[in-house]
Amino acid sequence: MIDRRSFLRKSAIAGTTLGIASCTPSALRIAEKQLNIQYSSLYLPKLRISLDRVVKETVGLRPYRTIGPRIEKEELGSKTLVHNYGHGGSGWSLSWGSAELAANLVDESWSPKAPLASTAANTLVLPTSTAQKVAVIGCGVIGLTTARTLQRRGYEVTIYTKEMAPDITSSKATGTWSPTHRLIDSDKKTDTFFEQFKQMHQTSFLTYQNMLGLGDKVVWTDTYDVRQDLRAHGDFSRDDKYTLMRVLPKSQLLNKKEHPFKAPTVYRSTSMVFNIPSLLKMYTNDFLRFGGTVKIQEFKRMEDFDALPEKYIVNCTGIGAKEITGDEYLTPISGQLAFVIPQQEVNYRIATKNAYTINRKDGIVVGGTHKMGSWDTTPSREDTERMVLAIKEVADAMYT
Ligand SMILES: Cc1cc2nc3c(=O)[nH]c(=O)nc-3n(C[C@H](O)[C@H](O)[C@H](O)COP(=O)(O)OP(=O)(O)OC[C@H]3O[C@@H](n4cnc5c(N)ncnc54)[C@H](O)[C@@H]3O)c2cc1C
């Protein structure tokens, strides 16, 4: 058996080596080198990427907290306030585990103590008339996963929020498993942070595995990291403690038979993609179906929480927590995305210098900006052009 690609390659080589007395292996290699023929038998559908195919641009504000996410409890007059915000560029990845830590803090405060309902992920627990009432502030991925986790434990939950999808940061995320991305300043990691991180990481990873196969809400996909230079590839994280928690397969340096890109260095790694609009819809529908209520309300200061009927409040306001709490460690890191018309047949990602793609159902999402301290949510055409053209250069040069 010979596939079409190798047939064409061999025919081309034979054609150019007619002058050579016999097609010895070394003659073939020389001819292949002269023709710069790509050996790859891997076929990847080509990205049709260009500026005129960009249909949407967004800018989201990553809620970056220099000392890591704030998951802690505070007594506020007659209220118990649990904070769950500041997840930087890792909020989607760490959401379910972070929700569990926040729910543990609510459980701890619940007085008088009573047996809690099952915490099993698939258990249907509807609130009873005597259920403890909890307010969750914020309806992003952190608020929704916190609300669902509390519901599973038998609490009656109301979400109060200024805005919902698609007008929230969670809707403006790339949507990949990136649990350490812009999460904490590298010199601020403490043992307590690592302990919390470990729990968030494990719970979230497992929860997402249980969502595989639910349509295409969560999928595994390959990324080709295409480089013109021989720069060392950052493999997940150089930090030993993070590396110990590795859950993804190691990325691999490919030889040129294993990829269709025209570049000296190509790595392949495998990771998860979150189809954000359908996941947010599923979380919201589940929350409502299990007895939850959503109310649109804005809070300016922590004192505003006093007026809520609930005694227990979980603050999941993302970058909005800056104004409410005055948290000096919290700062935005803005990130712009350009949405190119989706191609259902494309099931891989490209990463290159300063730009990457994600193959989502709602678009080929192109990203790659990080502006520390920027509150500006107006898309910059210049950034879109730079990112899209960087990917276009790689895509146009692919062997097909
Ligand atoms: C470009 C970009 C790419 C990203 N890519 C990834 C990725 O690939 N993987 C990943 O894991 N993470 C990624 N992130 C990070 C992730 O999106 C965030 O960490 C996450 O969305 C934060 O969720 P949140 O619920 O805390 O915040 P939000 O989604 O902002 O939700 C906050 C909620 O609180 C409400 N709120 C705020 N202030 C008030 C107020 N005063 N009163 C009432 N309600 C209020 C808001 O209306 C909203 O409903 C990315 C972020 C960006 C910007």
The ligand as a Gaussian input file, in Angstrom:
#p B3LYP/6-31G(d) Opt

LIG

0 1
 C       -8.512000      36.881000      26.496000
 C       -8.708000      35.934000      27.669000
 C       -8.400000      34.592000      27.502000
 C       -8.572000      33.697000      28.560000
 N       -8.337000      32.389000      28.336000
 C       -8.507000      31.504000      29.328000
 C       -8.299000      30.129000      29.089000
 O       -8.004000      29.705000      27.971000
 N       -8.422000      29.266000      30.122000
 C       -8.751000      29.689000      31.373000
 O       -8.805000      28.867000      32.282000
 N       -9.005000      30.998000      31.613000
 C       -8.880000      31.912000      30.635000
 N       -9.110000      33.239000      30.863000
 C       -9.391000      33.678000      32.221000
 C      -10.855000      33.499000      32.584000
 O      -11.666000      33.973000      31.565000
 C      -11.143000      34.258000      33.888000
 O      -10.238000      33.861000      34.895000
 C      -12.564000      33.933000      34.355000
 O      -13.484000      34.181000      33.322000
 C      -12.938000      34.751000      35.560000
 O      -14.256000      34.392000      35.873000
 P      -15.090000      35.194000      36.939000
 O      -16.379000      34.500000      37.071000
 O      -14.262000      35.424000      38.159000
 O      -15.265000      36.643000      36.283000
 P      -16.357000      37.204000      35.265000
 O      -16.588000      36.327000      34.136000
 O      -15.920000      38.607000      34.985000
 O      -17.670000      37.256000      36.113000
 C      -17.853000      38.200000      37.137000
 C      -19.332000      38.364000      37.399000
 O      -19.489000      39.276000      38.472000
 C      -20.411000      40.288000      38.091000
 N      -20.050000      41.529000      38.776000
 C      -18.872000      42.180000      38.692000
 N      -18.922000      43.290000      39.427000
 C      -20.161000      43.332000      39.989000
 C      -20.811000      44.235000      40.837000
 N      -20.212000      45.334000      41.256000
 N      -22.082000      43.968000      41.223000
 C      -22.719000      42.842000      40.772000
 N      -22.143000      41.958000      39.960000
 C      -20.872000      42.202000      39.568000
 C      -20.255000      40.384000      36.591000
 O      -21.389000      41.012000      35.990000
 C      -20.109000      38.924000      36.221000
 O      -21.364000      38.311000      36.121000
 C       -9.004000      34.170000      29.822000
 C       -9.342000      35.519000      29.981000
 C       -9.202000      36.389000      28.918000
 C       -9.594000      37.826000      29.094000

